[in-house]
Amino acid sequence: MILVFGKTGQVGIELRRRGDIVGLGRGQADLSNPSACADTIRAHAPLVVINAAAYTAVDRAEEDEELATIVNGDAPTAMAQACAELSIPFVHISTDYVFDGMGYSPWQVTDATAPQNAYGRSKLTGEEGICNSGATYAILRTSWVISAHGTNFVKTMLRLSETGDALSIVADQIGGPTPARDIAAACLQIAEQLQQDPSKSGTYHFSGAPNVSWAHFASEIFNQAARRIQITTIPTRNYPTLAVRPLNSRMDCRETKQAFGLEQPNWRLGLQQILKDLEVTA
């Protein structure tokens, strides 16, 4: 049995569609209470734990960094420590926001971290705690998660296209949209391999390909959905937000392929499936 924290999130929903999964939501596991999360793992005694839960309100985290750090930092650390006690693998989803978001080269696992906002700092705290927990673990950094569930860029663009025919969209933030379906599949494959070979424990990157700007991504969404929307490209400085957003979310995923045989997912194909799930027809 695989125990999954975050059953109602984008990745959690996809995980629950696969295999022998027990999903936990806020009612069963409150990440603001890290010790209770650890106790839940001990009580279930699963074969593997996957943490797909997080404090993901990036702007709100600027004003509530303490809670974000408990949820994204202290709770995953406590989970990993419980997994170490039980000698079971722990798979944790992290983010490219742990880097400074500058430059043009894809981020490598070994690059120096330097988060520029509260969300990134809270996620880095979690990574550090997991690394020091003594557990067999995989930290899977990803970016631009998309699916037919929850709140994400695809659903936002479709909603906005229903009330207007022109949008201004940032064009200088570059990254790889990553379907939650593919992240879920990757987590399960990584978990299985960690059970067989704990030496693969470590930090990895997993994002969609090819890299694209938000503006070009929006253009492809509207193209596949057959919606005629005029896009005006703007720089990030013209779209101010409370939290600093990375300009460079490109990720080097070669180590993930070498260790686990996982290819970067083609986000265009993933987008087709998402639109099908949402019953958006061209």
Buried (B, 14 or more C-beta within 10 A) or exposed (E): EBBBBBBBBBBBBBBBEEEEBEBBBEEBBBBEBBEBBBBBBEEBEBBBBBBBBBBBBBEBBBEBBEBBBBBBBBBBBBBBBBBBBBEBBBBBBBBBBBBBBEEEEBBEBEBEBEBBBBBBBBBBBBBBBBBEBEBBBBBBBBBBBBBBBBEBBBBEBBEBBEEEEEBEBBBBBBBBBBBBBBBBBBBBBBBBBBEEEEEBBBBBBBBBBEBBBBBBBBBBBBBBBEBEBEBEBBEBEEEEEEBBBBBBBBBBBBBBBEBBEBEBBBBBEBBEBBBEEBEBEE
